[in-house]
């Protein structure tokens, strides 16, 4: 297993000996271009699509509250846009949207009407092009991207250059090396740090370390949300999907059902407060932070 160290300034965990940029480019080109059909060829069940769209809608509600401007005037940059579900959600709100990803294959499979809104190819090359063009965006979206990069500060600095003073940066990362995970490991309910996945994940954040990292990079934390704490299933031998992988599908189905139930029976304000409280006590399989530039 790769050696993991704690970042001396910001407290997040990172791989000690990271691959260089060329190695990482080659790895992701292989992952995205050679394996794209395996990654993106599936058809989602209706319950799964509801889950995806509810999660996007909740984050969009927070972003729009923070921006406080008519959506018809707003612009979105989705870095690592995948299958285009975020692009679709904001385009339906009349936003001007652009996505970056290594391939547009996933979007062509799931949201083909948005495929022309994607710049495919190396994300860092495309970000450099946007900087040269003088582009700026009201909302910059990083969904499960920051944990993959070799240089966190560099990416956050690039986002600052693509933002305006009022802009919002929305970042979702896995909630890893959490106090819950550490206690599960200490008590033997799990037998390994299952969340360490290299070379895919090079950085590991909790809510406090994410906020500290963003502050050091010139961003002010506006709000942090948790999401459904599927790790709770690991406390019970009958639902522990790490000890018994056959239990993983049932745990995921429970997550879908409960998340959809909450989303469809509560006002956005109540949901935002609920998920913010989860983040406040360190819970949630993922965490989402909303940030503005420090002035």
Backbone bond lengths (Angstrom), bond angles and torsions (degrees), N, CA, C in turn:
res aa  C-N    CA-C-N  psi(-1)  N-CA   C-N-CA  omega(-1)  CA-C   N-CA-C  phi
1 X - - - 1.461 - - 1.522 109.50 -
2 X 1.333 115.72 143.82 1.457 120.57 179.52 1.521 110.75 -63.03
3 X 1.320 115.60 148.02 1.457 120.38 176.81 1.525 109.36 -75.15
4 X 1.333 116.27 129.91 1.457 122.85 -179.61 1.521 108.78 -111.55
5 X 1.327 116.59 131.23 1.458 121.55 179.06 1.526 109.43 -125.12
6 X 1.320 116.35 162.58 1.455 121.07 177.90 1.522 109.58 -94.64
7 X 1.328 115.48 132.28 1.460 120.09 179.92 1.522 108.94 -62.72
8 X 1.334 118.96 127.00 1.468 120.46 -172.49 1.525 114.05 -67.10
9 X 1.316 117.87 -26.24 1.464 120.16 -177.33 1.525 112.06 -92.28
10 X 1.336 117.08 -45.46 1.466 120.69 -167.47 1.525 114.72 -107.84
11 X 1.322 117.90 -13.38 1.449 120.13 173.54 1.506 116.25 86.87
12 X 1.333 118.48 -5.74 1.469 117.83 175.43 1.526 108.80 -77.35
13 X 1.325 115.56 164.71 1.458 120.73 179.84 1.528 109.16 -99.45
14 X 1.329 114.85 147.26 1.454 118.81 -179.05 1.525 110.02 -148.22
15 X 1.319 114.46 159.58 1.455 120.83 176.59 1.524 108.55 -69.57
16 X 1.325 116.08 132.42 1.469 120.31 -175.45 1.526 111.53 -68.54
17 X 1.307 117.01 -47.23 1.467 121.26 -178.18 1.519 108.47 -111.76
18 X 1.318 115.62 88.42 1.460 120.89 -177.00 1.522 110.71 -77.26
19 X 1.333 116.89 150.49 1.462 118.66 172.09 1.520 109.79 -64.25
20 X 1.329 116.14 154.21 1.457 117.06 176.71 1.525 109.56 -78.64
21 X 1.319 115.63 173.41 1.466 120.32 -173.40 1.526 111.59 -61.16
22 X 1.331 117.29 -39.11 1.460 120.89 -178.91 1.527 110.85 -65.16
23 X 1.334 116.48 -42.76 1.469 120.26 178.69 1.519 111.23 -62.97
24 X 1.337 116.16 -41.14 1.453 119.87 -178.39 1.529 111.40 -69.23
25 X 1.315 116.34 -39.37 1.466 119.53 176.45 1.525 110.40 -59.33
26 X 1.330 116.27 -46.84 1.463 120.29 -179.30 1.526 110.70 -61.84
27 X 1.329 116.21 -41.14 1.467 120.50 -179.74 1.520 111.06 -61.80
28 X 1.333 117.00 -48.39 1.460 119.45 -177.01 1.521 112.40 -72.52
29 X 1.322 117.90 -31.47 1.460 118.84 174.37 1.520 110.17 -62.08
30 X 1.334 116.60 -40.51 1.460 119.73 177.54 1.517 110.96 -66.53
31 X 1.335 116.04 -44.25 1.457 120.28 -179.12 1.520 111.79 -62.20
32 X 1.309 117.51 -45.34 1.451 121.06 -171.87 1.518 112.54 -84.62
33 X 1.325 117.67 -39.14 1.445 119.07 -174.21 1.526 112.95 -87.66
34 X 1.322 117.70 -38.94 1.453 119.88 -178.32 1.522 112.38 -85.11
35 X 1.326 116.90 -28.25 1.464 119.96 -175.79 1.515 112.90 -111.84
36 X 1.331 117.38 16.09 1.459 118.91 -172.90 1.527 112.66 -64.63
37 X 1.322 117.55 -33.35 1.463 117.99 179.96 1.517 110.49 -67.46
38 X 1.328 118.31 -37.90 1.463 120.84 177.20 1.512 110.66 -66.15
39 X 1.343 116.81 -35.35 1.455 120.59 -177.00 1.512 112.49 -77.68
40 X 1.342 115.97 -37.42 1.452 119.29 -168.42 1.526 113.90 -120.69
41 X 1.309 118.67 6.45 1.454 119.91 -175.20 1.509 115.00 -82.17
42 X 1.329 117.52 -6.29 1.454 119.23 -172.09 1.522 112.19 -77.03
43 X 1.316 114.78 157.94 1.456 122.47 170.61 1.514 107.41 -104.99
44 X 1.326 116.82 125.94 1.450 120.77 -176.66 1.523 111.08 -83.29
45 X 1.325 115.05 140.06 1.464 120.25 172.31 1.524 109.19 -67.86
46 X 1.326 115.31 156.66 1.459 120.55 -177.59 1.517 111.54 -57.77
47 X 1.335 118.03 -39.11 1.452 121.65 -179.79 1.530 111.19 -64.12
48 X 1.324 116.76 -37.21 1.458 121.57 179.04 1.529 110.99 -68.64
49 X 1.330 116.66 -40.74 1.456 120.00 178.42 1.520 111.20 -65.42
50 X 1.323 117.63 -39.54 1.459 120.51 176.09 1.523 110.40 -60.21
51 X 1.320 115.94 -44.33 1.464 122.06 178.50 1.533 110.87 -57.72
52 X 1.324 116.88 -49.75 1.455 120.99 179.12 1.527 111.27 -58.09
53 X 1.308 115.53 -48.47 1.462 119.92 -175.36 1.521 112.24 -70.36
54 X 1.336 117.65 -33.69 1.470 119.75 176.13 1.528 110.26 -64.92
55 X 1.332 117.29 -41.15 1.466 119.95 179.92 1.530 110.66 -63.68
56 X 1.322 116.28 -43.36 1.463 119.60 178.56 1.521 110.55 -63.86
57 X 1.337 116.33 -43.81 1.468 120.41 -177.41 1.525 111.45 -61.36
58 X 1.324 116.83 -38.53 1.462 119.34 -179.66 1.526 110.83 -66.03
59 X 1.326 116.31 -44.93 1.463 119.18 178.82 1.523 111.24 -66.98
60 X 1.327 116.65 -36.53 1.462 120.00 177.34 1.520 110.92 -63.32
61 X 1.337 117.21 -38.07 1.465 120.67 179.30 1.527 110.81 -62.24
62 X 1.337 116.92 -42.13 1.462 119.92 177.96 1.526 110.27 -64.85
63 X 1.331 116.67 -46.00 1.465 120.40 -178.45 1.524 111.08 -60.76
64 X 1.322 117.06 -42.36 1.462 119.99 -178.64 1.528 111.19 -69.28
65 X 1.325 116.91 -34.70 1.471 119.58 174.63 1.521 110.85 -61.50
66 X 1.330 116.48 -42.79 1.459 120.62 -178.40 1.519 112.13 -70.45
67 X 1.324 116.63 -36.70 1.458 119.86 -178.97 1.524 111.66 -74.81
68 X 1.326 116.68 -39.23 1.447 121.11 176.72 1.506 113.74 57.62
69 X 1.340 117.69 41.92 1.464 120.27 179.49 1.523 109.38 -140.22
70 X 1.330 118.48 157.55 1.469 120.59 -179.60 1.526 111.40 -59.03
71 X 1.321 116.45 133.30 1.454 120.06 -176.08 1.516 112.47 -63.40
72 X 1.344 119.04 -26.86 1.455 121.20 -178.53 1.523 112.15 -63.06
73 X 1.317 117.41 -20.81 1.461 121.43 -179.99 1.524 112.17 -97.36
74 X 1.315 118.11 -1.46 1.464 120.89 -167.84 1.528 111.85 -93.14
75 X 1.343 114.73 153.24 1.460 121.68 -179.98 1.527 109.53 -126.61
76 X 1.319 115.19 142.08 1.469 123.02 -179.01 1.513 109.81 -124.25
77 X 1.336 116.21 134.27 1.461 122.68 167.22 1.514 107.46 -116.00
78 X 1.333 116.74 116.70 1.465 122.77 179.24 1.526 107.91 -104.97
79 X 1.335 115.24 105.47 1.463 121.33 -177.81 1.528 108.19 -88.99
80 X 1.338 116.50 115.14 1.454 121.09 -173.35 1.514 110.13 82.44
81 X 1.333 116.37 56.16 1.472 121.57 -167.47 1.516 114.53 -80.06
82 X 1.337 118.22 -9.95 1.463 120.82 172.91 1.509 113.73 56.55
83 X 1.321 115.63 -121.19 1.466 121.28 -174.11 1.521 113.65 -88.21
84 X 1.318 117.33 3.11 1.448 120.43 171.03 1.511 116.40 84.19
85 X 1.334 118.35 13.27 1.463 119.70 -178.40 1.529 111.94 -67.18
86 X 1.333 117.10 -36.17 1.472 120.01 177.54 1.526 109.67 -69.23
87 X 1.332 117.44 -43.88 1.461 120.37 176.78 1.523 110.25 -56.15
88 X 1.312 116.66 -44.43 1.463 121.52 -179.33 1.526 111.17 -61.91
89 X 1.325 116.62 -45.78 1.466 120.28 -177.41 1.526 111.14 -61.52
90 X 1.324 117.34 -41.55 1.463 119.35 -178.02 1.526 112.08 -80.54
91 X 1.320 118.31 -33.21 1.466 119.96 174.46 1.525 110.11 -61.99
92 X 1.334 117.22 -36.79 1.465 121.03 177.19 1.531 111.55 -66.36
93 X 1.342 116.46 -19.82 1.466 121.21 175.11 1.531 111.50 -92.38
94 X 1.331 115.97 9.36 1.470 122.90 179.35 1.522 113.64 71.89
95 X 1.340 117.07 22.25 1.458 119.67 173.06 1.534 108.88 -77.40
96 X 1.330 115.21 156.59 1.449 121.88 168.34 1.526 107.18 -89.04
97 X 1.325 117.93 120.28 1.465 120.43 -169.43 1.527 111.08 -122.85
98 X 1.337 114.76 146.88 1.460 122.54 172.85 1.517 108.00 -141.17
99 X 1.327 116.50 134.56 1.454 121.83 177.16 1.516 111.59 -117.83
100 X 1.331 115.61 147.07 1.459 122.05 173.99 1.514 108.58 -118.91
101 X 1.318 117.21 135.15 1.462 120.71 172.80 1.520 108.70 -162.65
102 X 1.327 115.05 165.06 1.454 119.43 -179.42 1.523 112.03 -65.55
103 X 1.310 117.77 -27.25 1.449 122.63 -179.68 1.519 109.06 -146.67
104 X 1.338 116.52 151.58 1.464 120.51 174.66 1.530 111.36 -97.83
105 X 1.340 115.69 9.05 1.468 119.94 -175.25 1.532 111.61 -59.45
106 X 1.333 117.12 -47.72 1.461 120.16 -177.97 1.514 111.94 -60.68
107 X 1.313 116.90 -42.11 1.465 120.05 179.12 1.526 110.44 -66.63
108 X 1.321 117.62 -40.30 1.468 119.65 178.36 1.516 111.92 -62.78
109 X 1.336 116.86 -29.65 1.460 120.12 178.32 1.531 112.28 -78.07
110 X 1.320 117.31 -39.77 1.467 120.91 -171.30 1.532 113.70 -101.90
111 X 1.316 116.70 -37.26 1.472 121.29 -177.60 1.522 109.32 -138.38
112 X 1.339 116.88 67.16 1.469 120.26 -171.60 1.519 114.08 -61.29
113 X 1.326 118.08 -25.56 1.462 120.11 -179.95 1.526 112.19 -70.70
114 X 1.333 117.76 -11.59 1.471 121.89 178.91 1.521 112.59 -104.33
115 X 1.330 117.78 -0.17 1.466 120.11 -175.17 1.521 112.21 -61.14
116 X 1.334 117.64 -29.20 1.466 119.32 -179.91 1.526 112.44 -77.33
117 X 1.339 117.06 -3.12 1.470 120.66 177.23 1.534 111.52 -96.84
118 X 1.327 117.33 10.85 1.469 121.57 -176.82 1.520 110.12 -112.62
119 X 1.333 115.14 137.23 1.455 121.13 166.35 1.520 106.85 -100.72
120 X 1.328 115.38 109.65 1.462 120.49 -177.79 1.525 110.11 -90.01
121 X 1.324 115.59 151.17 1.454 121.88 -179.48 1.515 109.58 127.19
122 X 1.315 115.84 -170.59 1.457 119.24 -178.56 1.530 110.65 -59.90
123 X 1.317 116.20 124.73 1.460 121.10 -174.25 1.527 111.45 -61.78
124 X 1.325 117.50 -40.23 1.459 120.15 -176.96 1.525 111.39 -68.86
125 X 1.329 117.19 -34.74 1.461 120.02 175.25 1.532 109.98 -65.44
126 X 1.319 116.43 -41.87 1.464 120.10 -179.97 1.524 112.07 -68.05
127 X 1.331 117.36 -36.19 1.461 120.33 175.16 1.533 110.31 -63.24
128 X 1.322 116.84 -41.02 1.459 120.08 178.14 1.526 110.84 -62.95
129 X 1.325 116.62 -38.29 1.463 120.33 177.13 1.532 110.76 -62.49
130 X 1.327 117.03 -43.55 1.465 120.47 179.71 1.525 111.01 -62.43
131 X 1.337 116.45 -39.64 1.464 119.95 177.10 1.525 110.88 -61.58
132 X 1.331 116.89 -44.23 1.463 120.45 179.59 1.530 111.49 -64.09
133 X 1.325 115.93 -32.01 1.464 120.52 179.40 1.522 113.03 -78.01
134 X 1.336 117.15 -9.01 1.451 120.69 -178.70 1.523 113.82 74.00
135 X 1.325 117.27 26.69 1.462 121.32 -177.82 1.523 111.28 -73.30
136 X 1.343 116.31 147.34 1.458 122.96 175.41 1.526 109.03 -140.08
137 X 1.339 115.27 150.71 1.462 120.51 -174.91 1.521 110.56 -135.13
138 X 1.334 114.66 147.73 1.460 119.93 177.47 1.525 111.49 -75.67
139 X 1.332 116.02 -36.45 1.463 121.39 -178.69 1.518 108.63 -132.11
140 X 1.335 115.68 124.57 1.467 121.59 175.75 1.519 107.11 -112.82
141 X 1.318 116.26 127.96 1.467 123.34 -167.72 1.523 109.20 -118.52
142 X 1.321 116.59 121.24 1.473 122.50 176.89 1.520 107.80 -124.27
143 X 1.310 117.04 97.59 1.469 121.35 -177.94 1.520 109.00 -103.98
144 X 1.331 116.23 107.19 1.468 122.41 -178.49 1.529 111.25 55.47
145 X 1.328 114.11 53.38 1.463 122.61 178.17 1.527 110.93 -121.74
146 X 1.335 117.38 -44.02 1.468 121.05 -170.85 1.524 112.06 -60.57
147 X 1.328 117.22 -31.21 1.468 119.76 -178.65 1.527 112.45 -72.08
148 X 1.343 116.90 -11.79 1.463 120.66 -176.11 1.518 114.23 -94.19
149 X 1.332 118.53 -13.57 1.461 119.91 -167.03 1.526 111.65 -90.22
150 X 1.325 115.28 153.08 1.462 120.43 179.50 1.528 111.70 -78.89
151 X 1.327 116.92 -26.32 1.464 120.90 -175.67 1.526 108.50 -132.98
152 X 1.317 116.10 92.81 1.465 122.00 -177.88 1.522 110.61 -60.52
153 X 1.332 117.59 -46.57 1.468 120.81 -177.31 1.522 111.74 -61.31
154 X 1.310 116.44 -38.34 1.466 120.12 -179.58 1.527 111.11 -62.99
155 X 1.317 117.22 -45.03 1.460 119.76 -179.86 1.522 110.86 -65.01
156 X 1.330 117.46 -41.58 1.459 120.39 179.67 1.526 111.38 -66.50
157 X 1.331 117.17 -34.07 1.463 120.44 175.75 1.525 110.73 -66.90
158 X 1.317 116.65 -38.89 1.467 120.56 176.57 1.525 110.47 -62.38
159 X 1.329 116.76 -41.24 1.459 120.28 178.43 1.528 110.65 -61.87
160 X 1.321 117.70 -37.97 1.467 120.47 177.37 1.528 110.75 -61.52
161 X 1.307 117.00 -39.07 1.461 120.21 -178.66 1.524 111.91 -71.18
162 X 1.332 116.68 -22.82 1.461 120.39 178.77 1.523 112.51 -95.21
163 X 1.321 116.48 -0.70 1.465 121.54 -178.51 1.518 110.41 -101.43
164 X 1.328 115.22 167.50 1.453 123.98 171.53 1.526 107.42 -114.83
165 X 1.335 118.40 168.83 1.467 118.85 -176.46 1.525 114.81 -55.32
166 X 1.337 116.77 -33.14 1.466 119.53 -178.27 1.523 112.78 -88.35
167 X 1.335 117.67 -7.13 1.470 121.09 -169.98 1.520 112.16 -64.11
168 X 1.333 115.00 157.42 1.458 123.21 177.78 1.522 108.77 -116.92
169 X 1.310 115.66 135.38 1.462 123.17 174.03 1.520 107.66 -108.17
170 X 1.319 116.77 122.24 1.470 122.75 -179.91 1.522 108.65 -111.16
171 X 1.327 117.13 118.80 1.464 122.69 -176.09 1.527 109.63 -124.51
172 X 1.323 116.08 124.78 1.459 121.94 172.05 1.520 108.96 -112.96
173 X 1.330 115.96 130.04 1.462 122.60 177.88 1.525 108.74 -137.76
174 X 1.323 118.10 156.80 1.468 119.01 171.35 1.528 110.57 -62.95
175 X 1.310 115.87 147.26 1.464 123.19 178.04 1.525 107.76 -92.10
176 X 1.328 116.50 90.23 1.467 121.34 -169.66 1.528 112.14 -119.45
177 X 1.338 114.47 152.53 1.460 123.57 -169.11 1.530 109.49 59.51
178 X 1.327 114.85 37.37 1.464 121.44 177.45 1.525 109.91 -75.59
179 X 1.323 115.62 164.65 1.464 119.50 178.02 1.523 110.92 -64.04
180 X 1.332 117.46 -33.83 1.464 120.35 177.67 1.526 110.51 -64.51
181 X 1.309 117.10 -47.53 1.459 120.16 179.10 1.527 111.16 -60.34
182 X 1.319 115.92 -42.29 1.457 119.60 -179.06 1.526 111.61 -63.31
183 X 1.342 116.82 -39.50 1.462 119.06 179.64 1.526 111.16 -71.82
184 X 1.326 117.34 -38.53 1.461 120.23 175.88 1.529 110.71 -58.35
185 X 1.320 116.14 -41.06 1.459 120.53 179.29 1.528 110.86 -69.13
186 X 1.327 116.87 -42.89 1.464 120.86 -178.55 1.523 111.63 -63.41
187 X 1.335 117.33 -34.81 1.471 121.40 -178.22 1.525 112.79 -89.32
188 X 1.331 117.71 1.18 1.455 120.65 176.79 1.517 114.41 77.83
189 X 1.324 118.26 14.04 1.466 120.17 177.34 1.525 110.95 -75.36
190 X 1.318 116.56 -22.24 1.456 123.01 168.56 1.523 106.73 -130.13
191 X 1.311 116.51 153.99 1.470 119.34 -172.69 1.523 113.53 -108.43
192 X 1.338 116.67 5.60 1.468 119.32 -177.46 1.527 108.78 -164.12
193 X 1.311 115.06 165.32 1.467 121.36 174.65 1.534 107.79 -81.23
194 X 1.318 115.93 77.21 1.461 121.83 -171.45 1.525 112.81 -62.32
195 X 1.330 117.23 -19.81 1.464 121.18 -177.20 1.520 112.29 -79.91
196 X 1.333 118.01 -12.42 1.466 120.47 178.04 1.527 108.30 -78.77
197 X 1.332 115.34 114.10 1.464 121.17 -176.41 1.528 107.87 -134.72
198 X 1.309 115.74 99.58 1.465 119.86 179.66 1.526 109.04 -111.52
199 X 1.340 118.22 148.06 1.468 127.62 5.55 1.536 113.90 -87.91
200 X 1.328 118.18 8.20 1.464 119.34 -178.61 1.525 111.84 -63.46
201 X 1.335 116.90 -50.12 1.460 120.94 -178.45 1.523 109.09 -105.93
202 X 1.326 114.72 118.89 1.456 120.68 -178.17 1.517 112.57 -109.10
203 X 1.354 117.36 -15.23 1.466 122.52 179.06 1.520 108.89 -136.02
204 X 1.349 116.81 146.90 1.462 122.99 -172.48 1.529 109.04 -134.80
205 X 1.350 115.63 121.69 1.456 120.75 -170.77 1.524 112.83 -119.43
206 X 1.326 115.26 151.66 1.463 123.80 161.41 1.530 106.40 -115.14
207 X 1.333 117.24 175.12 1.465 119.72 -179.83 1.530 111.76 -58.72
208 X 1.347 119.83 -47.44 1.470 118.68 179.90 1.526 113.41 -63.50
209 X 1.327 117.53 -41.50 1.471 118.29 -178.21 1.525 111.29 -72.29
210 X 1.337 117.78 -31.42 1.468 119.78 175.61 1.522 110.00 -64.46
211 X 1.333 117.09 -46.36 1.467 120.73 179.38 1.524 111.21 -61.21
212 X 1.313 116.37 -42.17 1.473 120.25 -179.29 1.523 111.03 -66.10
213 X 1.316 116.67 -40.01 1.457 121.31 179.46 1.519 110.71 -63.47
214 X 1.322 116.31 -44.11 1.463 120.03 -179.19 1.526 111.33 -68.00
215 X 1.322 116.94 -38.41 1.461 119.40 178.36 1.523 111.01 -62.33
216 X 1.327 116.31 -42.61 1.468 120.05 179.09 1.521 111.46 -63.79
217 X 1.351 115.86 -26.47 1.464 120.64 179.93 1.521 112.84 -91.17
218 X 1.340 117.05 4.47 1.456 119.63 175.23 1.507 115.40 96.88
219 X 1.345 117.06 21.40 1.465 121.43 -179.69 1.527 110.26 -120.19
220 X 1.312 116.47 141.03 1.459 123.29 177.80 1.523 109.60 -99.49
221 X 1.326 116.34 132.62 1.464 120.80 179.58 1.522 110.26 -76.08
222 X 1.340 115.86 125.54 1.461 121.24 176.34 1.533 111.30 -98.45
223 X 1.326 116.13 -38.18 1.460 119.65 -177.34 1.528 108.49 -166.22
224 X 1.328 116.44 145.35 1.466 121.37 173.48 1.530 108.27 -130.12
225 X 1.324 115.94 129.76 1.456 122.80 178.52 1.518 110.27 -113.09
226 X 1.327 116.52 144.48 1.452 121.01 165.79 1.527 108.23 -89.31
227 X 1.314 116.79 -174.48 1.466 119.72 169.20 1.526 107.91 -138.81
228 X 1.312 117.15 -164.15 1.456 119.06 -173.98 1.525 110.82 -59.27
229 X 1.331 118.31 124.85 1.473 121.57 -175.01 1.532 111.90 -83.57
230 X 1.323 115.62 73.94 1.465 119.73 -177.61 1.529 111.58 -62.10
231 X 1.342 117.41 -22.62 1.469 120.37 177.39 1.525 112.22 -61.07
232 X 1.325 118.02 -18.07 1.463 119.65 176.98 1.525 111.55 -59.31
233 X 1.326 116.93 -30.24 1.464 119.85 179.44 1.525 111.95 -62.31
234 X 1.328 117.41 -21.13 1.460 120.89 -178.16 1.529 112.49 -74.30
235 X 1.318 117.85 -11.03 1.464 120.51 178.54 1.525 112.19 -79.73
236 X 1.333 117.14 -11.24 1.467 122.03 -174.57 1.520 109.34 -118.24
237 X 1.308 116.98 125.23 1.465 121.10 -177.95 1.525 112.20 -59.23
238 X 1.342 117.28 -27.66 1.463 120.62 -177.99 1.525 112.66 -78.86
239 X 1.328 117.37 -14.11 1.471 120.72 -177.84 1.523 112.46 -127.43
240 X 1.324 117.42 10.26 1.458 121.83 -175.02 1.534 109.74 -76.20
241 X 1.330 115.93 99.69 1.461 121.73 -173.82 1.530 112.83 -81.16
242 X 1.327 118.20 -6.04 1.462 120.41 172.68 1.530 109.53 -87.20
243 X 1.327 116.71 -43.00 1.461 120.38 176.42 1.529 111.44 -67.20
244 X 1.346 116.29 -32.68 1.466 121.54 -178.92 1.523 107.85 -138.52
245 X 1.328 116.40 101.15 1.465 120.93 -173.94 1.525 112.23 -62.42
246 X 1.324 118.07 -21.43 1.467 119.80 -179.61 1.525 111.77 -66.54
247 X 1.320 116.92 -15.36 1.468 120.65 -180.00 1.531 112.72 -88.00
248 X 1.318 117.06 -4.00 1.456 120.59 -175.54 1.517 113.80 -65.17
249 X 1.325 117.75 -41.58 1.461 120.28 -177.97 1.520 111.20 -63.58
250 X 1.332 116.57 -42.56 1.466 120.05 179.77 1.525 111.10 -64.94
251 X 1.343 116.71 -38.54 1.465 119.91 177.94 1.526 110.20 -63.65
252 X 1.309 116.13 -42.07 1.463 119.83 178.88 1.528 111.11 -64.81
253 X 1.314 117.05 -41.52 1.467 119.61 179.05 1.529 111.21 -62.96
254 X 1.320 116.43 -37.54 1.465 119.54 176.18 1.531 110.51 -64.04
255 X 1.319 115.73 -41.61 1.465 119.44 177.42 1.527 110.61 -59.26
256 X 1.330 117.67 -46.76 1.462 120.68 179.30 1.526 110.88 -58.13
257 X 1.322 115.84 -48.93 1.474 120.51 -175.58 1.524 110.60 -61.51
258 X 1.329 116.17 -48.26 1.457 119.84 -175.99 1.536 111.51 -68.86
259 X 1.327 117.29 -41.01 1.462 119.42 179.64 1.524 110.31 -63.72
260 X 1.334 116.84 -45.84 1.464 120.20 179.22 1.520 111.36 -63.70
261 X 1.323 116.32 -39.98 1.466 120.54 178.42 1.528 110.45 -58.36
262 X 1.320 116.86 -48.09 1.455 120.56 -179.71 1.528 111.29 -64.49
263 X 1.323 116.54 -43.18 1.459 120.24 -176.71 1.518 112.54 -65.89
264 X 1.310 116.65 -33.20 1.464 120.54 -174.34 1.519 113.88 -91.58
265 X 1.334 116.92 -0.93 1.465 120.21 -177.91 1.523 113.16 -128.16
266 X 1.324 116.65 10.70 1.457 119.78 -178.43 1.524 110.57 -139.68
267 X 1.310 115.28 148.38 1.461 120.68 175.98 1.525 109.41 -68.91
268 X 1.342 117.14 151.65 1.476 119.23 179.72 1.523 113.15 -54.02
269 X 1.338 117.61 -38.03 1.461 119.87 -178.68 1.524 111.80 -61.38
270 X 1.334 116.52 -39.54 1.467 120.13 178.71 1.521 111.14 -68.30
271 X 1.327 116.42 -39.95 1.461 120.28 179.23 1.523 111.31 -66.22
272 X 1.331 116.06 -41.84 1.464 119.75 178.97 1.528 110.12 -60.80
273 X 1.327 116.45 -44.22 1.469 120.02 179.27 1.527 110.86 -63.38
274 X 1.334 116.86 -40.17 1.467 121.18 -179.73 1.531 111.07 -63.09
275 X 1.332 116.49 -49.61 1.460 119.43 -176.30 1.534 111.25 -73.62
276 X 1.322 117.20 -27.94 1.461 119.28 173.75 1.522 110.59 -66.76
277 X 1.335 116.76 -37.79 1.469 119.51 178.35 1.526 111.13 -67.63
278 X 1.340 117.78 -35.54 1.463 119.91 175.93 1.527 110.72 -61.29
279 X 1.327 116.54 -45.79 1.463 119.27 178.08 1.520 110.86 -61.36
280 X 1.330 116.20 -35.78 1.455 120.50 -178.52 1.512 113.97 -63.93
281 X 1.340 117.13 -26.48 1.469 120.59 177.52 1.530 111.30 -106.55
282 X 1.340 116.07 16.50 1.459 120.80 172.47 1.506 115.51 81.66
283 X 1.341 117.82 16.76 1.453 120.52 -175.06 1.524 111.96 -105.97
284 X 1.321 114.84 158.39 1.456 122.75 -179.22 1.511 109.58 119.82
285 X 1.340 116.65 133.32 1.470 118.43 178.34 1.524 110.95 -66.36
286 X 1.336 115.45 -32.40 1.455 121.16 173.90 1.518 109.06 -124.75
287 X 1.317 115.68 160.49 1.455 121.58 173.53 1.521 107.96 -128.56
288 X 1.324 115.11 145.02 1.466 120.82 179.00 1.523 108.39 -126.27
289 X 1.319 115.32 123.31 1.459 120.95 178.35 1.517 110.69 -109.52
290 X 1.330 115.49 145.85 1.456 123.23 176.33 1.526 107.37 -117.90
291 X 1.333 115.90 128.32 1.455 120.50 -170.16 1.521 110.70 -135.34
292 X 1.341 114.35 149.75 1.467 122.10 170.74 1.532 108.15 -124.29
293 X 1.321 115.38 158.01 1.457 119.08 179.94 1.529 111.30 -66.56
294 X 1.321 115.20 139.16 1.453 120.61 170.27 1.519 108.96 -70.22
295 X 1.313 116.32 136.58 1.465 120.18 -178.28 1.535 110.06 -93.68
